[in-house]
Amino acid sequence: MASKSKHYGDISNWIEKVIESCETYQQTLSAKRLLHNFEGQLREEYMELYWSEYQYDIIDPLRIKLRDKRSKFISKV
């Protein structure tokens, strides 16, 4: 499944759904790569806005969701 829109807000929402749908720790590793690629894309396309807005408003909340999801799997081990 892939995001159909190229707008960063739609992609962010799609990545959030991917993170929420992870059922194994291994799937969170794929979500981490997806988030990393998205972050790189934002940095390239919106360099001036990235550090002032996108890092805090888009990337950090997704990282926190991913971290929390991963910690659930780690705590079960």
Backbone bond lengths (Angstrom), bond angles and torsions (degrees), N, CA, C in turn:
res aa  C-N    CA-C-N  psi(-1)  N-CA   C-N-CA  omega(-1)  CA-C   N-CA-C  phi
1 M - - - 1.447 - - 1.519 108.58 -
2 A 1.285 116.71 136.65 1.455 120.63 -179.93 1.523 109.48 -134.67
3 S 1.314 114.08 157.72 1.450 119.84 177.06 1.526 109.04 -70.39
4 K 1.321 117.40 133.37 1.462 120.87 -178.84 1.523 111.61 -84.49
5 S 1.309 117.36 -26.17 1.453 122.30 -178.45 1.525 109.75 -95.07
6 K 1.306 116.03 152.96 1.461 120.46 177.20 1.533 111.58 -102.28
7 H 1.325 117.42 2.60 1.458 121.38 178.84 1.531 108.89 -72.34
8 Y 1.330 116.71 135.87 1.459 120.21 -174.47 1.529 113.13 -61.10
9 G 1.317 117.54 -30.54 1.462 120.69 178.42 1.523 111.62 -68.30
10 D 1.324 116.56 -40.43 1.460 120.58 178.00 1.528 110.79 -68.11
11 I 1.306 116.32 -39.26 1.464 120.65 178.67 1.522 110.03 -66.00
12 S 1.316 116.33 -40.92 1.464 120.95 177.47 1.525 110.80 -60.17
13 N 1.323 117.58 -44.56 1.463 121.78 178.38 1.525 110.80 -63.18
14 W 1.321 116.72 -40.15 1.454 121.38 178.95 1.533 110.79 -63.76
15 I 1.333 116.92 -44.16 1.461 120.77 179.54 1.530 109.88 -63.84
16 E 1.324 116.90 -38.55 1.464 120.17 177.38 1.532 110.57 -60.50
17 K 1.317 117.31 -41.60 1.461 120.99 177.89 1.523 111.33 -65.93
18 V 1.323 116.33 -37.84 1.468 120.18 177.27 1.527 109.77 -62.12
19 I 1.326 116.66 -45.45 1.465 120.82 179.33 1.530 110.40 -60.89
20 E 1.318 116.85 -45.75 1.460 120.95 -179.28 1.527 112.27 -63.96
21 S 1.320 117.33 -28.66 1.459 120.62 -177.08 1.529 113.39 -85.45
22 C 1.317 118.00 -6.33 1.469 120.75 -179.36 1.527 110.06 -62.37
23 E 1.324 115.36 130.15 1.462 120.83 -179.77 1.521 112.54 -114.93
24 T 1.326 117.35 -7.43 1.464 121.22 177.51 1.527 109.05 -137.25
25 Y 1.321 114.93 160.91 1.460 119.84 177.07 1.530 110.39 -61.38
26 Q 1.317 116.67 -38.82 1.469 121.18 -179.70 1.527 111.15 -59.38
27 Q 1.306 117.62 -38.07 1.464 121.08 178.31 1.521 111.28 -65.82
28 T 1.325 117.41 -31.42 1.465 119.26 177.99 1.527 111.02 -68.52
29 L 1.323 117.08 -26.71 1.469 119.54 176.45 1.533 110.46 -66.97
30 S 1.317 116.31 -39.02 1.467 120.36 175.90 1.520 110.85 -66.87
31 A 1.328 116.67 -39.32 1.465 120.84 177.37 1.522 110.27 -64.18
32 K 1.325 116.75 -35.71 1.463 120.59 178.04 1.531 110.72 -64.57
33 R 1.327 116.99 -42.22 1.471 120.35 177.25 1.528 110.73 -64.27
34 L 1.322 116.17 -40.44 1.460 121.21 177.74 1.526 110.70 -60.21
35 L 1.321 116.66 -45.89 1.458 121.45 178.80 1.527 110.82 -64.46
36 H 1.313 116.52 -41.12 1.470 120.80 178.69 1.534 110.92 -61.22
37 N 1.315 117.10 -44.16 1.465 120.92 178.84 1.527 111.42 -64.96
38 F 1.314 116.87 -40.36 1.459 121.26 178.08 1.527 110.81 -63.52
39 E 1.324 115.85 -42.33 1.464 120.19 178.49 1.533 110.84 -61.14
40 G 1.311 116.69 -43.76 1.463 120.30 177.98 1.520 111.88 -62.33
41 Q 1.310 116.57 -38.87 1.458 121.49 178.45 1.529 110.65 -64.52
42 L 1.331 116.50 -42.84 1.470 119.53 178.14 1.522 111.16 -63.59
43 R 1.315 116.53 -41.22 1.465 119.91 179.53 1.518 111.34 -61.36
44 E 1.323 116.61 -40.83 1.468 120.20 -179.52 1.521 112.13 -68.62
45 E 1.325 116.65 -46.09 1.456 120.62 -173.08 1.528 113.87 -81.16
46 Y 1.320 117.04 -31.26 1.461 120.81 -173.73 1.522 111.15 -130.21
47 M 1.312 117.14 52.70 1.462 121.90 -173.44 1.528 112.81 -52.58
48 E 1.305 118.30 -46.33 1.468 120.74 -175.97 1.532 111.90 -69.08
49 L 1.322 117.15 -37.35 1.458 120.50 -178.79 1.522 112.72 -83.69
50 Y 1.329 116.43 -20.39 1.460 119.12 -173.64 1.518 111.63 -57.80
51 W 1.322 117.60 -56.88 1.463 120.49 -174.47 1.516 113.02 -70.94
52 S 1.317 117.97 -28.77 1.462 118.84 -178.33 1.529 113.45 -85.78
53 E 1.322 117.75 -27.04 1.460 119.40 -175.56 1.524 113.90 -131.44
54 Y 1.296 117.53 -56.34 1.461 121.20 -168.98 1.522 113.24 -65.05
55 Q 1.306 117.04 -35.25 1.466 119.99 179.05 1.529 110.19 -58.68
56 Y 1.311 116.50 -44.95 1.464 121.47 -175.04 1.525 113.47 -85.46
57 D 1.321 116.86 -35.32 1.462 120.70 -174.33 1.526 113.79 -88.85
58 I 1.328 117.31 -25.91 1.463 119.93 -174.58 1.528 112.03 -117.90
59 I 1.316 117.12 -56.17 1.468 121.25 -172.63 1.525 112.26 -70.76
60 D 1.314 118.08 -49.58 1.467 120.28 -177.55 1.536 113.14 -59.11
61 P 1.339 119.80 -45.48 1.472 118.26 177.01 1.530 113.17 -60.83
62 L 1.331 117.17 -36.47 1.461 119.83 177.76 1.527 110.59 -68.46
63 R 1.314 117.01 -39.17 1.471 120.33 176.89 1.530 111.03 -61.76
64 I 1.318 116.42 -41.06 1.461 120.66 -179.86 1.527 110.11 -64.77
65 K 1.340 117.27 -43.63 1.459 120.57 177.53 1.523 110.99 -60.34
66 L 1.330 115.88 -42.77 1.454 120.37 179.92 1.527 110.81 -66.71
67 R 1.311 117.10 -42.77 1.465 121.13 178.77 1.528 110.82 -60.51
68 D 1.326 116.04 -44.79 1.458 120.18 179.73 1.529 111.49 -63.93
69 K 1.317 115.89 -40.80 1.462 120.48 179.00 1.527 110.57 -64.11
70 R 1.324 116.37 -43.85 1.461 120.59 179.78 1.518 111.24 -65.58
71 S 1.316 117.17 -38.07 1.466 119.95 -178.72 1.529 111.28 -65.73
72 K 1.332 118.14 -29.83 1.457 120.92 175.79 1.527 111.07 -62.13
73 F 1.323 115.51 -41.11 1.469 119.39 -179.89 1.518 111.47 -72.51
74 I 1.308 116.24 -36.68 1.476 120.08 -179.80 1.525 109.96 -67.36
75 S 1.326 117.37 -40.93 1.466 120.63 -177.66 1.534 112.31 -68.46
76 K 1.324 117.77 -21.22 1.460 121.62 179.10 1.521 112.32 -78.42
77 V 1.324 116.66 -17.27 1.475 119.99 -176.70 1.487 112.14 -76.78
